[in-house]
Amino acid sequence: MAASRKPPPNQTLLSLVEASKPVVAGFLQFLDKAYPVVDRVVTEALKLWEKAQPYQPQDFFPLLLGLLLIFFGGSLPVTIAAVEAFRICGW
């Protein structure tokens, strides 16, 4: 009975890299198409943020959190607990 031989590790790695080429190429094409859109969205968001500076937009975040809590009222205690945990540990 002949023992099956494993290919050398370099050959295995090379075959994995060759097999992943179409996936990586597709992902890079997606990034090429998505970058201009993302760049435009970020640029417009920054312009909007600058226009809102006289109104102190950082004070709107508690308002947005309140609206979030209103519309997701079924999980209100969990949401409040998550926000408080974030404030204690990560703020």
Biopython code that builds the backbone (N, CA, C, O; Angstrom):
import numpy as np
from Bio.PDB.StructureBuilder import StructureBuilder

atoms = [
    (1, "MET", "N", (0.841, -1.167, 0.000)),
    (1, "MET", "CA", (0.000, 0.000, 0.000)),
    (1, "MET", "C", (0.890, 1.234, 0.000)),
    (1, "MET", "O", (1.746, 1.396, 0.869)),
    (2, "ALA", "N", (0.684, 2.078, -0.957)),
    (2, "ALA", "CA", (1.510, 3.273, -1.093)),
    (2, "ALA", "C", (0.955, 4.372, -0.195)),
    (2, "ALA", "O", (-0.250, 4.622, -0.145)),
    (3, "ALA", "N", (1.852, 4.999, 0.490)),
    (3, "ALA", "CA", (1.450, 6.105, 1.371)),
    (3, "ALA", "C", (1.263, 7.359, 0.525)),
    (3, "ALA", "O", (2.077, 7.674, -0.343)),
    (4, "SER", "N", (0.168, 8.067, 0.804)),
    (4, "SER", "CA", (-0.052, 9.300, 0.042)),
    (4, "SER", "C", (0.881, 10.373, 0.584)),
    (4, "SER", "O", (1.070, 10.524, 1.791)),
    (5, "ARG", "N", (1.440, 11.093, -0.338)),
    (5, "ARG", "CA", (2.393, 12.118, 0.054)),
    (5, "ARG", "C", (1.713, 13.466, 0.018)),
    (5, "ARG", "O", (0.966, 13.770, -0.912)),
    (6, "LYS", "N", (1.969, 14.272, 1.024)),
    (6, "LYS", "CA", (1.437, 15.625, 1.075)),
    (6, "LYS", "C", (2.343, 16.529, 0.254)),
    (6, "LYS", "O", (3.562, 16.358, 0.242)),
    (7, "PRO", "N", (1.738, 17.495, -0.435)),
    (7, "PRO", "CA", (2.589, 18.440, -1.164)),
    (7, "PRO", "C", (3.363, 19.301, -0.161)),
    (7, "PRO", "O", (2.923, 19.482, 0.974)),
    (8, "PRO", "N", (4.484, 19.817, -0.572)),
    (8, "PRO", "CA", (5.249, 20.675, 0.344)),
    (8, "PRO", "C", (4.426, 21.905, 0.738)),
    (8, "PRO", "O", (3.573, 22.345, -0.033)),
    (9, "PRO", "N", (4.671, 22.467, 1.931)),
    (9, "PRO", "CA", (3.881, 23.610, 2.395)),
    (9, "PRO", "C", (3.882, 24.790, 1.425)),
    (9, "PRO", "O", (2.866, 25.471, 1.283)),
    (10, "ASN", "N", (4.986, 25.036, 0.770)),
    (10, "ASN", "CA", (5.040, 26.155, -0.181)),
    (10, "ASN", "C", (4.087, 25.929, -1.344)),
    (10, "ASN", "O", (3.453, 26.871, -1.819)),
    (11, "GLN", "N", (3.983, 24.707, -1.799)),
    (11, "GLN", "CA", (3.088, 24.387, -2.917)),
    (11, "GLN", "C", (1.633, 24.547, -2.486)),
    (11, "GLN", "O", (0.812, 25.035, -3.263)),
    (12, "THR", "N", (1.303, 24.144, -1.258)),
    (12, "THR", "CA", (-0.055, 24.300, -0.745)),
    (12, "THR", "C", (-0.418, 25.774, -0.651)),
    (12, "THR", "O", (-1.506, 26.179, -1.059)),
    (13, "LEU", "N", (0.485, 26.563, -0.120)),
    (13, "LEU", "CA", (0.249, 27.995, -0.004)),
    (13, "LEU", "C", (0.095, 28.631, -1.380)),
    (13, "LEU", "O", (-0.767, 29.488, -1.577)),
    (14, "LEU", "N", (0.914, 28.220, -2.316)),
    (14, "LEU", "CA", (0.825, 28.754, -3.667)),
    (14, "LEU", "C", (-0.522, 28.411, -4.306)),
    (14, "LEU", "O", (-1.110, 29.241, -5.000)),
    (15, "SER", "N", (-1.007, 27.201, -4.074)),
    (15, "SER", "CA", (-2.294, 26.824, -4.658)),
    (15, "SER", "C", (-3.438, 27.612, -4.009)),
    (15, "SER", "O", (-4.410, 27.948, -4.685)),
    (16, "LEU", "N", (-3.335, 27.913, -2.710)),
    (16, "LEU", "CA", (-4.353, 28.733, -2.050)),
    (16, "LEU", "C", (-4.352, 30.161, -2.581)),
    (16, "LEU", "O", (-5.412, 30.755, -2.777)),
    (17, "VAL", "N", (-3.185, 30.702, -2.810)),
    (17, "VAL", "CA", (-3.084, 32.057, -3.363)),
    (17, "VAL", "C", (-3.655, 32.091, -4.772)),
    (17, "VAL", "O", (-4.372, 33.027, -5.127)),
    (18, "GLU", "N", (-3.349, 31.090, -5.568)),
    (18, "GLU", "CA", (-3.881, 31.025, -6.931)),
    (18, "GLU", "C", (-5.404, 30.903, -6.917)),
    (18, "GLU", "O", (-6.083, 31.500, -7.753)),
    (19, "ALA", "N", (-5.939, 30.137, -5.976)),
    (19, "ALA", "CA", (-7.386, 29.950, -5.912)),
    (19, "ALA", "C", (-8.102, 31.214, -5.446)),
    (19, "ALA", "O", (-9.263, 31.430, -5.792)),
    (20, "SER", "N", (-7.419, 32.052, -4.663)),
    (20, "SER", "CA", (-8.066, 33.261, -4.139)),
    (20, "SER", "C", (-7.954, 34.451, -5.085)),
    (20, "SER", "O", (-8.545, 35.496, -4.811)),
    (21, "LYS", "N", (-7.232, 34.332, -6.165)),
    (21, "LYS", "CA", (-7.054, 35.459, -7.092)),
    (21, "LYS", "C", (-8.370, 36.011, -7.636)),
    (21, "LYS", "O", (-8.525, 37.232, -7.660)),
    (22, "PRO", "N", (-9.329, 35.193, -8.075)),
    (22, "PRO", "CA", (-10.578, 35.772, -8.596)),
    (22, "PRO", "C", (-11.363, 36.542, -7.531)),
    (22, "PRO", "O", (-11.970, 37.572, -7.825)),
    (23, "VAL", "N", (-11.347, 36.042, -6.304)),
    (23, "VAL", "CA", (-12.069, 36.725, -5.231)),
    (23, "VAL", "C", (-11.422, 38.070, -4.930)),
    (23, "VAL", "O", (-12.110, 39.083, -4.797)),
    (24, "VAL", "N", (-10.114, 38.074, -4.827)),
    (24, "VAL", "CA", (-9.395, 39.319, -4.535)),
    (24, "VAL", "C", (-9.569, 40.300, -5.690)),
    (24, "VAL", "O", (-9.753, 41.495, -5.457)),
    (25, "ALA", "N", (-9.514, 39.825, -6.913)),
    (25, "ALA", "CA", (-9.684, 40.714, -8.067)),
    (25, "ALA", "C", (-11.085, 41.327, -8.070)),
    (25, "ALA", "O", (-11.237, 42.517, -8.346)),
    (26, "GLY", "N", (-12.105, 40.529, -7.769)),
    (26, "GLY", "CA", (-13.467, 41.050, -7.705)),
    (26, "GLY", "C", (-13.628, 42.077, -6.595)),
    (26, "GLY", "O", (-14.302, 43.091, -6.778)),
    (27, "PHE", "N", (-13.011, 41.818, -5.443)),
    (27, "PHE", "CA", (-13.082, 42.761, -4.331)),
    (27, "PHE", "C", (-12.389, 44.072, -4.690)),
    (27, "PHE", "O", (-12.893, 45.145, -4.360)),
    (28, "LEU", "N", (-11.254, 44.001, -5.354)),
    (28, "LEU", "CA", (-10.551, 45.216, -5.756)),
    (28, "LEU", "C", (-11.345, 46.007, -6.794)),
    (28, "LEU", "O", (-11.327, 47.238, -6.776)),
    (29, "GLN", "N", (-12.036, 45.319, -7.691)),
    (29, "GLN", "CA", (-12.896, 46.025, -8.648)),
    (29, "GLN", "C", (-14.047, 46.715, -7.929)),
    (29, "GLN", "O", (-14.420, 47.836, -8.276)),
    (30, "PHE", "N", (-14.615, 46.038, -6.918)),
    (30, "PHE", "CA", (-15.667, 46.659, -6.120)),
    (30, "PHE", "C", (-15.150, 47.913, -5.428)),
    (30, "PHE", "O", (-15.828, 48.940, -5.419)),
    (31, "LEU", "N", (-13.957, 47.838, -4.850)),
    (31, "LEU", "CA", (-13.382, 49.009, -4.187)),
    (31, "LEU", "C", (-13.137, 50.147, -5.170)),
    (31, "LEU", "O", (-13.345, 51.313, -4.834)),
    (32, "ASP", "N", (-12.696, 49.818, -6.384)),
    (32, "ASP", "CA", (-12.491, 50.853, -7.396)),
    (32, "ASP", "C", (-13.782, 51.573, -7.738)),
    (32, "ASP", "O", (-13.778, 52.782, -7.968)),
    (33, "LYS", "N", (-14.889, 50.839, -7.772)),
    (33, "LYS", "CA", (-16.174, 51.459, -8.104)),
    (33, "LYS", "C", (-16.788, 52.166, -6.896)),
    (33, "LYS", "O", (-17.470, 53.178, -7.054)),
    (34, "ALA", "N", (-16.552, 51.642, -5.692)),
    (34, "ALA", "CA", (-17.181, 52.209, -4.496)),
    (34, "ALA", "C", (-16.439, 53.434, -3.976)),
    (34, "ALA", "O", (-17.057, 54.287, -3.340)),
    (35, "TYR", "N", (-15.153, 53.549, -4.219)),
    (35, "TYR", "CA", (-14.372, 54.643, -3.641)),
    (35, "TYR", "C", (-14.904, 56.025, -4.006)),
    (35, "TYR", "O", (-15.044, 56.859, -3.111)),
    (36, "PRO", "N", (-15.209, 56.312, -5.271)),
    (36, "PRO", "CA", (-15.716, 57.654, -5.582)),
    (36, "PRO", "C", (-17.031, 57.974, -4.864)),
    (36, "PRO", "O", (-17.260, 59.111, -4.452)),
    (37, "VAL", "N", (-17.875, 56.981, -4.723)),
    (37, "VAL", "CA", (-19.159, 57.205, -4.051)),
    (37, "VAL", "C", (-18.926, 57.484, -2.568)),
    (37, "VAL", "O", (-19.487, 58.431, -2.017)),
    (38, "VAL", "N", (-18.109, 56.673, -1.932)),
    (38, "VAL", "CA", (-17.819, 56.855, -0.510)),
    (38, "VAL", "C", (-17.118, 58.196, -0.291)),
    (38, "VAL", "O", (-17.419, 58.903, 0.670)),
    (39, "ASP", "N", (-16.200, 58.542, -1.164)),
    (39, "ASP", "CA", (-15.492, 59.808, -1.044)),
    (39, "ASP", "C", (-16.458, 60.983, -1.139)),
    (39, "ASP", "O", (-16.343, 61.943, -0.376)),
    (40, "ARG", "N", (-17.401, 60.917, -2.061)),
    (40, "ARG", "CA", (-18.379, 61.999, -2.213)),
    (40, "ARG", "C", (-19.301, 62.103, -0.995)),
    (40, "ARG", "O", (-19.627, 63.202, -0.547)),
    (41, "VAL", "N", (-19.715, 60.958, -0.469)),
    (41, "VAL", "CA", (-20.579, 60.961, 0.715)),
    (41, "VAL", "C", (-19.844, 61.562, 1.905)),
    (41, "VAL", "O", (-20.414, 62.369, 2.639)),
    (42, "VAL", "N", (-18.602, 61.182, 2.101)),
    (42, "VAL", "CA", (-17.821, 61.721, 3.224)),
    (42, "VAL", "C", (-17.593, 63.212, 3.045)),
    (42, "VAL", "O", (-17.708, 63.972, 4.007)),
    (43, "THR", "N", (-17.276, 63.641, 1.844)),
    (43, "THR", "CA", (-17.060, 65.064, 1.590)),
    (43, "THR", "C", (-18.328, 65.863, 1.871)),
    (43, "THR", "O", (-18.264, 66.917, 2.504)),
    (44, "GLU", "N", (-19.464, 65.381, 1.413)),
    (44, "GLU", "CA", (-20.728, 66.083, 1.662)),
    (44, "GLU", "C", (-21.081, 66.083, 3.149)),
    (44, "GLU", "O", (-21.601, 67.073, 3.663)),
    (45, "ALA", "N", (-20.802, 64.983, 3.836)),
    (45, "ALA", "CA", (-21.078, 64.923, 5.273)),
    (45, "ALA", "C", (-20.208, 65.927, 6.027)),
    (45, "ALA", "O", (-20.675, 66.569, 6.968)),
    (46, "LEU", "N", (-18.957, 66.064, 5.624)),
    (46, "LEU", "CA", (-18.081, 67.042, 6.273)),
    (46, "LEU", "C", (-18.537, 68.473, 6.002)),
    (46, "LEU", "O", (-18.470, 69.326, 6.887)),
    (47, "LYS", "N", (-18.997, 68.734, 4.788)),
    (47, "LYS", "CA", (-19.529, 70.064, 4.476)),
    (47, "LYS", "C", (-20.762, 70.358, 5.326)),
    (47, "LYS", "O", (-20.908, 71.463, 5.849)),
    (48, "LEU", "N", (-21.642, 69.380, 5.463)),
    (48, "LEU", "CA", (-22.834, 69.547, 6.274)),
    (48, "LEU", "C", (-22.469, 69.768, 7.740)),
    (48, "LEU", "O", (-23.091, 70.585, 8.419)),
    (49, "TRP", "N", (-21.469, 69.049, 8.226)),
    (49, "TRP", "CA", (-21.014, 69.212, 9.604)),
    (49, "TRP", "C", (-20.474, 70.629, 9.829)),
    (49, "TRP", "O", (-20.740, 71.243, 10.862)),
    (50, "GLU", "N", (-19.726, 71.134, 8.869)),
    (50, "GLU", "CA", (-19.192, 72.497, 8.993)),
    (50, "GLU", "C", (-20.306, 73.540, 8.982)),
    (50, "GLU", "O", (-20.242, 74.527, 9.716)),
    (51, "LYS", "N", (-21.325, 73.325, 8.153)),
    (51, "LYS", "CA", (-22.452, 74.258, 8.121)),
    (51, "LYS", "C", (-23.243, 74.226, 9.418)),
    (51, "LYS", "O", (-23.830, 75.236, 9.808)),
    (52, "ALA", "N", (-23.268, 73.086, 10.090)),
    (52, "ALA", "CA", (-24.043, 72.936, 11.313)),
    (52, "ALA", "C", (-23.284, 73.391, 12.556)),
    (52, "ALA", "O", (-23.862, 73.413, 13.642)),
    (53, "GLN", "N", (-22.024, 73.750, 12.432)),
    (53, "GLN", "CA", (-21.225, 74.122, 13.595)),
    (53, "GLN", "C", (-21.809, 75.276, 14.411)),
    (53, "GLN", "O", (-21.705, 75.227, 15.637)),
    (54, "PRO", "N", (-22.416, 76.311, 13.820)),
    (54, "PRO", "CA", (-22.985, 77.372, 14.660)),
    (54, "PRO", "C", (-24.098, 76.871, 15.591)),
    (54, "PRO", "O", (-24.406, 77.518, 16.592)),
    (55, "TYR", "N", (-24.693, 75.736, 15.269)),
    (55, "TYR", "CA", (-25.795, 75.193, 16.063)),
    (55, "TYR", "C", (-25.332, 74.104, 17.038)),
    (55, "TYR", "O", (-26.161, 73.447, 17.668)),
    (56, "GLN", "N", (-24.035, 73.912, 17.163)),
    (56, "GLN", "CA", (-23.422, 72.921, 18.055)),
    (56, "GLN", "C", (-24.033, 71.528, 17.846)),
    (56, "GLN", "O", (-24.775, 71.041, 18.699)),
    (57, "PRO", "N", (-23.722, 70.897, 16.723)),
    (57, "PRO", "CA", (-24.348, 69.614, 16.381)),
    (57, "PRO", "C", (-23.984, 68.477, 17.333)),
    (57, "PRO", "O", (-24.707, 67.482, 17.394)),
    (58, "GLN", "N", (-22.895, 68.596, 18.069)),
    (58, "GLN", "CA", (-22.546, 67.523, 19.002)),
    (58, "GLN", "C", (-23.601, 67.382, 20.103)),
    (58, "GLN", "O", (-23.683, 66.335, 20.745)),
    (59, "ASP", "N", (-24.406, 68.423, 20.326)),
    (59, "ASP", "CA", (-25.473, 68.343, 21.312)),
    (59, "ASP", "C", (-26.697, 67.612, 20.768)),
    (59, "ASP", "O", (-27.631, 67.344, 21.523)),
    (60, "PHE", "N", (-26.714, 67.286, 19.484)),
    (60, "PHE", "CA", (-27.845, 66.574, 18.902)),
    (60, "PHE", "C", (-27.766, 65.067, 19.124)),
    (60, "PHE", "O", (-28.761, 64.367, 18.938)),
    (61, "PHE", "N", (-26.607, 64.559, 19.515)),
    (61, "PHE", "CA", (-26.475, 63.117, 19.679)),
    (61, "PHE", "C", (-27.375, 62.561, 20.783)),
    (61, "PHE", "O", (-27.964, 61.499, 20.583)),
    (62, "PRO", "N", (-27.513, 63.220, 21.934)),
    (62, "PRO", "CA", (-28.504, 62.709, 22.905)),
    (62, "PRO", "C", (-29.926, 62.726, 22.346)),
    (62, "PRO", "O", (-30.735, 61.856, 22.668)),
    (63, "LEU", "N", (-30.225, 63.722, 21.504)),
    (63, "LEU", "CA", (-31.536, 63.769, 20.872)),
    (63, "LEU", "C", (-31.734, 62.571, 19.955)),
    (63, "LEU", "O", (-32.790, 61.940, 19.970)),
    (64, "LEU", "N", (-30.725, 62.261, 19.163)),
    (64, "LEU", "CA", (-30.815, 61.103, 18.270)),
    (64, "LEU", "C", (-30.927, 59.802, 19.057)),
    (64, "LEU", "O", (-31.647, 58.887, 18.657)),
    (65, "LEU", "N", (-30.213, 59.723, 20.174)),
    (65, "LEU", "CA", (-30.319, 58.533, 21.011)),
    (65, "LEU", "C", (-31.733, 58.408, 21.572)),
    (65, "LEU", "O", (-32.277, 57.307, 21.644)),
    (66, "GLY", "N", (-32.323, 59.521, 21.965)),
    (66, "GLY", "CA", (-33.697, 59.499, 22.457)),
    (66, "GLY", "C", (-34.672, 59.024, 21.399)),
    (66, "GLY", "O", (-35.572, 58.235, 21.691)),
    (67, "LEU", "N", (-34.503, 59.495, 20.176)),
    (67, "LEU", "CA", (-35.373, 59.027, 19.084)),
    (67, "LEU", "C", (-35.186, 57.541, 18.819)),
    (67, "LEU", "O", (-36.146, 56.823, 18.539)),
    (68, "LEU", "N", (-33.948, 57.089, 18.911)),
    (68, "LEU", "CA", (-33.666, 55.664, 18.739)),
    (68, "LEU", "C", (-34.384, 54.852, 19.809)),
    (68, "LEU", "O", (-34.962, 53.805, 19.518)),
    (69, "LEU", "N", (-34.347, 55.332, 21.034)),
    (69, "LEU", "CA", (-35.009, 54.620, 22.121)),
    (69, "LEU", "C", (-36.529, 54.609, 21.949)),
    (69, "LEU", "O", (-37.192, 53.630, 22.293)),
    (70, "ILE", "N", (-37.071, 55.698, 21.417)),
    (70, "ILE", "CA", (-38.512, 55.755, 21.204)),
    (70, "ILE", "C", (-38.947, 54.702, 20.187)),
    (70, "ILE", "O", (-39.919, 53.980, 20.414)),
    (71, "PHE", "N", (-38.233, 54.614, 19.071)),
    (71, "PHE", "CA", (-38.655, 53.720, 18.003)),
    (71, "PHE", "C", (-38.285, 52.263, 18.245)),
    (71, "PHE", "O", (-38.856, 51.370, 17.620)),
    (72, "PHE", "N", (-37.338, 52.013, 19.145)),
    (72, "PHE", "CA", (-36.983, 50.641, 19.504)),
    (72, "PHE", "C", (-37.318, 50.405, 20.971)),
    (72, "PHE", "O", (-36.485, 49.929, 21.743)),
    (73, "GLY", "N", (-38.545, 50.742, 21.344)),
    (73, "GLY", "CA", (-38.970, 50.688, 22.732)),
    (73, "GLY", "C", (-39.018, 49.299, 23.320)),
    (73, "GLY", "O", (-38.927, 49.147, 24.538)),
    (74, "GLY", "N", (-39.158, 48.283, 22.493)),
    (74, "GLY", "CA", (-39.212, 46.926, 23.019)),
    (74, "GLY", "C", (-37.918, 46.506, 23.671)),
    (74, "GLY", "O", (-37.919, 45.676, 24.580)),
    (75, "SER", "N", (-36.825, 47.062, 23.223)),
    (75, "SER", "CA", (-35.533, 46.722, 23.807)),
    (75, "SER", "C", (-34.949, 47.925, 24.551)),
    (75, "SER", "O", (-33.731, 48.097, 24.603)),
    (76, "LEU", "N", (-35.800, 48.731, 25.111)),
    (76, "LEU", "CA", (-35.376, 49.945, 25.805)),
    (76, "LEU", "C", (-34.410, 49.662, 26.950)),
    (76, "LEU", "O", (-33.366, 50.310, 27.010)),
    (77, "PRO", "N", (-34.695, 48.738, 27.857)),
    (77, "PRO", "CA", (-33.753, 48.502, 28.956)),
    (77, "PRO", "C", (-32.391, 48.015, 28.480)),
    (77, "PRO", "O", (-31.363, 48.392, 29.042)),
    (78, "VAL", "N", (-32.382, 47.188, 27.458)),
    (78, "VAL", "CA", (-31.113, 46.683, 26.938)),
    (78, "VAL", "C", (-30.322, 47.810, 26.292)),
    (78, "VAL", "O", (-29.105, 47.890, 26.454)),
    (79, "THR", "N", (-31.006, 48.677, 25.564)),
    (79, "THR", "CA", (-30.326, 49.797, 24.916)),
    (79, "THR", "C", (-29.739, 50.747, 25.954)),
    (79, "THR", "O", (-28.604, 51.200, 25.805)),
    (80, "ILE", "N", (-30.490, 51.050, 26.994)),
    (80, "ILE", "CA", (-29.985, 51.928, 28.042)),
    (80, "ILE", "C", (-28.794, 51.280, 28.740)),
    (80, "ILE", "O", (-27.805, 51.956, 29.027)),
    (81, "ALA", "N", (-28.875, 49.988, 29.016)),
    (81, "ALA", "CA", (-27.763, 49.286, 29.659)),
    (81, "ALA", "C", (-26.519, 49.307, 28.773)),
    (81, "ALA", "O", (-25.406, 49.472, 29.272)),
    (82, "ALA", "N", (-26.702, 49.142, 27.468)),
    (82, "ALA", "CA", (-25.558, 49.171, 26.548)),
    (82, "ALA", "C", (-24.924, 50.549, 26.515)),
    (82, "ALA", "O", (-23.698, 50.660, 26.505)),
    (83, "VAL", "N", (-25.726, 51.595, 26.499)),
    (83, "VAL", "CA", (-25.195, 52.957, 26.485)),
    (83, "VAL", "C", (-24.452, 53.240, 27.777)),
    (83, "VAL", "O", (-23.364, 53.816, 27.747)),
    (84, "GLU", "N", (-25.009, 52.852, 28.901)),
    (84, "GLU", "CA", (-24.349, 53.095, 30.183)),
    (84, "GLU", "C", (-23.062, 52.309, 30.290)),
    (84, "GLU", "O", (-22.069, 52.821, 30.807)),
    (85, "ALA", "N", (-23.056, 51.068, 29.811)),
    (85, "ALA", "CA", (-21.829, 50.268, 29.827)),
    (85, "ALA", "C", (-20.763, 50.905, 28.952)),
    (85, "ALA", "O", (-19.584, 50.901, 29.306)),
    (86, "PHE", "N", (-21.167, 51.449, 27.817)),
    (86, "PHE", "CA", (-20.200, 52.119, 26.940)),
    (86, "PHE", "C", (-19.644, 53.360, 27.617)),
    (86, "PHE", "O", (-18.444, 53.623, 27.544)),
    (87, "ARG", "N", (-20.500, 54.120, 28.272)),
    (87, "ARG", "CA", (-20.034, 55.324, 28.961)),
    (87, "ARG", "C", (-19.049, 54.984, 30.066)),
    (87, "ARG", "O", (-18.059, 55.691, 30.256)),
    (88, "ILE", "N", (-19.314, 53.895, 30.802)),
    (88, "ILE", "CA", (-18.438, 53.520, 31.902)),
    (88, "ILE", "C", (-17.109, 52.997, 31.380)),
    (88, "ILE", "O", (-16.054, 53.364, 31.898)),
    (89, "CYS", "N", (-17.145, 52.150, 30.366)),
    (89, "CYS", "CA", (-15.936, 51.462, 29.916)),
    (89, "CYS", "C", (-15.226, 52.135, 28.741)),
    (89, "CYS", "O", (-14.007, 52.023, 28.615)),
    (90, "GLY", "N", (-15.963, 52.823, 27.891)),
    (90, "GLY", "CA", (-15.328, 53.258, 26.661)),
    (90, "GLY", "C", (-15.342, 54.739, 26.399)),
    (90, "GLY", "O", (-14.754, 55.178, 25.410)),
    (91, "TRP", "N", (-15.972, 55.522, 27.219)),
    (91, "TRP", "CA", (-16.068, 56.939, 26.907)),
    (91, "TRP", "C", (-14.915, 57.680, 27.509)),
    (91, "TRP", "O", (-14.816, 58.897, 27.356)),
]
sb = StructureBuilder()
sb.init_structure("model")
sb.init_model(0)
sb.init_chain("A")
sb.init_seg("    ")
for serial, (resi, resn, name, xyz) in enumerate(atoms, 1):
    if name == "N":
        sb.init_residue(resn, " ", resi, " ")
    sb.init_atom(name, np.array(xyz, "f"), 0.0, 1.0, " ", f" {name:<3s}", serial, name[0])
structure = sb.get_structure()
